[in-house]
Amino acid sequence: MNIAIIGSGGREHALAHKIKQSPSLTKLYLIPGNPGTKFLGENVSIASSEQQKILQFCKEKNIDLVIVGPEQPLVEGLANILRDNQINVFGPNKEAAQIESSKYFAKKVMKEAGVPTANYIPFNSNMFGAAREFIKQKKYPCVIKADGIAAGKGVFVCNNSDEAEQALNLIFNDKIFGASGDRVLVEEFLAGEEISVFAICDGNEFVCLPASQDHKRIGDNDTGKNTGCGFRLLEIGLHCVARGVPTSFHQRPSIAFGRDYSRGSRKARTF
């Protein structure tokens, strides 16, 4: 198989490392890749946002499978374009990718499916006054999230109304996240361990991977801002299976995910 991986980060490097070991692999391309991935395959100097160039490259090289690593190309509809041209893609279409590009959308999907989630109130950027009044009455700590993609840095855990107002100012007035901050969610704070469970699905069937856990805060003892990448130098990172998670937990995400499908929330979204 001729395989192309879209992206240039550590995630794509890890994917390339494992795919390189497959006996089914004929040729591996990384678009654009990074200095380390050139030892695993051929780096191709095309930006992940250049959809038509990627499509043309895939046709010229007879690519059998495209694996899209980053969220942004999926949100921009790269998977849609490739599938429309009969090219196999590992990654959701633009409609399904909203679950990553909009926290508000993800919340609505969870509510529709009956999946437990923290309570929240959305505010658009033209509602700064209303949001400021709301946080004055809020129970603390609380969480303020930029709605859109913010490279993992769009979440503020606020311990008082001053910190919450500062977060609102940064998002709405300073626009540190651009259009991704046109809406925020003011959310209740849930104390405890954060666990991630990923599901691989083909639109009908799905399988859940083992629970994993990363450490996003930049400081020791869960202090400071989120790093957005899950690791700081070599001191913290991600481990799987997540420590301290009971065996029974691993069945729960599967049940919730199946319930989401059974209630018809897929609509036109190819996951």
C-alpha positions as CSV (number, residue, x, y, z in Angstrom):
1,M,0.0,0.0,0.0
2,N,1.0,3.6,-0.7
3,I,0.1,5.6,2.4
4,A,0.2,9.4,3.1
5,I,0.2,10.8,6.6
6,I,-1.0,14.5,6.9
7,G,0.8,16.5,9.6
8,S,4.1,17.4,11.1
9,G,3.9,16.7,14.8
10,G,4.9,14.0,17.2
11,R,1.5,12.3,16.7
12,E,2.2,11.9,13.0
13,H,5.8,10.8,13.8
14,A,4.4,8.0,16.0
15,L,2.0,6.9,13.4
16,A,4.8,6.8,10.8
17,H,6.9,4.8,13.2
18,K,4.3,2.0,13.4
19,I,3.1,2.1,9.8
20,K,6.7,1.7,8.7
21,Q,6.7,-1.7,10.4
22,S,3.8,-3.0,8.4
23,P,4.5,-5.7,5.7
24,S,1.7,-4.2,3.7
25,L,3.5,-0.9,3.2
26,T,4.9,-0.1,-0.2
27,K,5.7,3.6,0.1
28,L,5.2,6.1,3.0
29,Y,4.8,9.8,2.4
30,L,4.5,12.5,5.1
31,I,2.8,15.8,4.2
32,P,4.7,17.9,5.2
33,G,6.4,15.8,7.9
34,N,9.2,17.0,10.1
35,P,13.0,16.5,10.3
36,G,12.6,13.2,12.2
37,T,10.1,11.6,9.8
38,K,12.4,11.8,6.9
39,F,14.1,8.6,8.3
40,L,10.7,6.8,8.1
41,G,9.3,7.9,4.8
42,E,9.5,10.7,2.2
43,N,8.6,14.2,3.4
44,V,6.5,16.2,0.9
45,S,6.6,20.0,1.0
46,I,2.9,20.6,0.8
47,A,1.0,22.4,3.6
48,S,-1.8,20.5,5.2
49,S,-4.1,23.4,4.2
50,E,-3.4,23.0,0.5
51,Q,-6.2,20.6,-0.2
52,Q,-6.1,20.6,-4.0
53,K,-2.3,20.0,-4.0
54,I,-2.8,17.1,-1.6
55,L,-5.5,15.7,-3.8
56,Q,-3.3,16.0,-6.9
57,F,-0.4,14.4,-5.1
58,C,-2.5,11.5,-4.0
59,K,-3.7,10.9,-7.5
60,E,-0.2,11.1,-9.0
61,K,1.3,8.7,-6.4
62,N,-1.7,6.3,-6.4
63,I,-2.2,6.7,-2.7
64,D,-4.3,3.9,-1.2
65,L,-4.8,5.5,2.2
66,V,-4.5,8.9,3.7
67,I,-4.2,9.3,7.5
68,V,-5.0,12.8,8.7
69,G,-3.3,13.6,12.0
70,P,-4.1,17.2,13.0
71,E,-7.6,18.5,13.7
72,Q,-7.5,21.6,11.4
73,P,-7.4,19.8,8.0
74,L,-10.3,17.7,9.1
75,V,-12.3,20.7,10.2
76,E,-11.5,22.3,6.8
77,G,-12.9,19.3,5.0
78,L,-9.9,17.6,3.6
79,A,-11.4,14.1,4.3
80,N,-14.5,15.2,2.3
81,I,-12.5,16.2,-0.8
82,L,-10.4,13.0,-0.8
83,R,-13.4,10.7,-0.3
84,D,-15.3,12.6,-3.1
85,N,-12.4,11.5,-5.3
86,Q,-12.5,7.9,-4.2
87,I,-9.4,8.1,-2.0
88,N,-9.6,6.2,1.3
89,V,-9.2,8.4,4.4
90,F,-8.7,7.6,8.1
91,G,-10.4,10.6,9.7
92,P,-13.9,12.1,10.0
93,N,-15.6,14.4,7.5
94,K,-16.0,18.1,8.1
95,E,-19.4,17.7,9.6
96,A,-18.3,15.1,12.2
97,A,-15.1,17.0,12.9
98,Q,-17.2,19.7,14.6
99,I,-17.0,17.6,17.7
100,E,-13.4,18.7,17.8
101,S,-13.8,22.2,16.3
102,S,-16.6,23.3,18.6
103,K,-16.9,22.6,22.2
104,Y,-20.5,23.9,22.1
105,F,-21.3,21.3,19.3
106,A,-19.7,18.5,21.4
107,K,-21.8,19.5,24.4
108,K,-25.0,19.4,22.3
109,V,-24.1,15.9,21.0
110,M,-23.4,14.7,24.6
111,K,-26.7,16.2,25.8
112,E,-28.6,14.5,22.9
113,A,-27.0,11.2,23.6
114,G,-27.5,11.3,27.4
115,V,-23.8,11.3,28.1
116,P,-23.0,13.0,31.4
117,T,-21.1,16.2,31.1
118,A,-20.5,19.4,33.1
119,N,-23.2,22.0,33.1
120,Y,-22.4,25.1,31.0
121,I,-23.7,28.4,29.7
122,P,-22.6,29.7,26.3
123,F,-21.8,33.4,25.6
124,N,-21.0,34.9,22.3
125,S,-18.4,37.7,21.9
126,N,-21.2,40.4,21.7
127,M,-22.4,39.2,25.2
128,F,-19.3,40.3,27.2
129,G,-21.4,42.4,29.6
130,A,-23.8,39.5,30.3
131,A,-20.9,37.1,30.7
132,R,-19.2,39.4,33.2
133,E,-22.3,39.7,35.3
134,F,-22.8,35.9,35.2
135,I,-19.3,35.1,36.5
136,K,-19.8,37.5,39.4
137,Q,-22.6,35.1,40.7
138,K,-20.8,31.9,39.7
139,K,-19.6,29.2,42.1
140,Y,-15.8,28.8,42.0
141,P,-13.7,27.3,40.8
142,C,-15.2,27.4,37.3
143,V,-13.9,26.7,33.8
144,I,-14.0,29.1,30.8
145,K,-13.4,27.6,27.4
146,A,-12.9,29.1,24.0
147,D,-15.4,27.3,21.7
148,G,-13.1,26.6,18.8
149,I,-9.7,25.0,18.2
150,A,-7.0,26.7,20.3
151,A,-4.2,24.2,20.1
152,G,-5.2,22.8,23.5
153,K,-4.7,26.1,25.2
154,G,-8.2,27.5,25.2
155,V,-9.2,26.4,28.7
156,F,-9.0,28.5,31.8
157,V,-9.6,27.1,35.3
158,C,-10.6,30.2,37.3
159,N,-10.5,30.3,41.1
160,N,-12.4,33.6,41.5
161,S,-14.3,36.2,39.5
162,D,-11.2,38.3,38.8
163,E,-9.5,35.4,37.1
164,A,-12.7,34.6,35.2
165,E,-13.0,38.2,34.0
166,Q,-9.4,38.2,32.9
167,A,-10.0,35.1,30.8
168,L,-13.1,36.7,29.2
169,N,-11.0,39.8,28.4
170,L,-8.3,37.7,26.8
171,I,-10.7,35.7,24.7
172,F,-13.3,38.4,23.7
173,N,-11.4,41.6,23.8
174,D,-7.7,40.7,23.1
175,K,-8.9,37.9,20.8
176,I,-5.9,35.7,21.6
177,F,-7.7,32.8,19.9
178,G,-9.1,34.7,17.0
179,A,-12.4,33.4,15.6
180,S,-12.1,30.4,17.8
181,G,-13.0,32.7,20.7
182,D,-16.1,34.1,19.2
183,R,-18.0,32.0,21.7
184,V,-17.1,30.8,25.1
185,L,-18.5,28.2,27.5
186,V,-18.6,29.0,31.2
187,E,-18.7,25.6,32.7
188,E,-18.9,24.0,36.1
189,F,-15.6,22.7,37.5
190,L,-15.3,18.9,38.0
191,A,-12.6,17.8,40.3
192,G,-10.8,14.5,39.7
193,E,-8.6,12.7,37.2
194,E,-8.9,13.4,33.5
195,I,-9.0,10.3,31.3
196,S,-9.2,10.2,27.5
197,V,-10.8,7.3,25.6
198,F,-10.6,7.3,21.8
199,A,-12.9,5.3,19.5
200,I,-12.0,4.1,16.0
201,C,-15.1,3.7,13.9
202,D,-16.2,3.2,10.2
203,G,-19.5,4.9,10.4
204,N,-21.4,1.9,11.8
205,E,-19.1,-0.2,14.0
206,F,-16.6,1.1,16.5
207,V,-13.9,-0.1,18.9
208,C,-12.6,1.9,21.9
209,L,-8.9,2.1,22.6
210,P,-7.6,1.7,26.2
211,A,-8.0,4.7,28.5
212,S,-5.0,7.1,28.5
213,Q,-4.0,10.1,30.6
214,D,-1.9,13.1,29.8
215,H,-0.5,15.9,32.0
216,K,-1.2,19.3,30.4
217,R,-0.4,21.8,33.1
218,I,3.0,23.5,32.6
219,G,3.9,23.5,36.3
220,D,4.3,20.9,38.9
221,N,1.3,19.6,40.9
222,D,-1.1,20.6,38.2
223,T,-0.3,24.3,38.3
224,G,-0.1,26.9,35.5
225,K,-1.5,27.1,32.1
226,N,-2.3,24.2,29.8
227,T,0.6,23.4,27.4
228,G,-1.7,22.0,24.7
229,C,0.6,19.2,23.9
230,G,0.5,16.9,26.9
231,F,4.1,17.1,27.7
232,R,6.8,19.5,29.0
233,L,10.3,18.7,28.0
234,L,10.8,15.1,29.1
235,E,9.2,15.4,32.5
236,I,5.6,14.8,31.8
237,G,3.7,13.0,29.1
238,L,1.0,10.5,28.4
239,H,0.6,7.0,29.7
240,C,-1.7,4.2,28.7
241,V,-3.4,2.4,30.2
242,A,-4.2,5.2,32.7
243,R,-3.2,4.3,36.2
244,G,-5.8,3.9,38.8
245,V,-8.7,3.3,36.4
246,P,-10.8,0.3,37.4
247,T,-11.3,-2.4,34.8
248,S,-15.1,-1.8,34.8
249,F,-14.5,1.8,33.6
250,H,-13.4,0.6,30.1
251,Q,-16.9,-0.6,29.3
252,R,-18.6,2.7,30.1
253,P,-17.3,4.8,27.1
254,S,-18.4,2.0,24.7
255,I,-21.9,2.1,26.2
256,A,-22.1,5.9,25.9
257,F,-20.7,5.9,22.4
258,G,-23.1,3.2,21.3
259,R,-26.0,5.2,22.8
260,D,-24.9,8.2,20.8
261,Y,-25.2,6.2,17.6
262,S,-28.5,4.5,18.6
263,R,-30.1,7.9,19.2
264,G,-29.4,9.0,15.7
265,S,-27.0,11.9,16.4
266,R,-24.8,10.9,13.5
267,K,-27.1,12.5,10.9
268,A,-24.8,13.5,7.9
269,R,-21.6,13.1,10.0
270,T,-19.2,10.4,8.8
271,F,-17.1,9.5,11.9
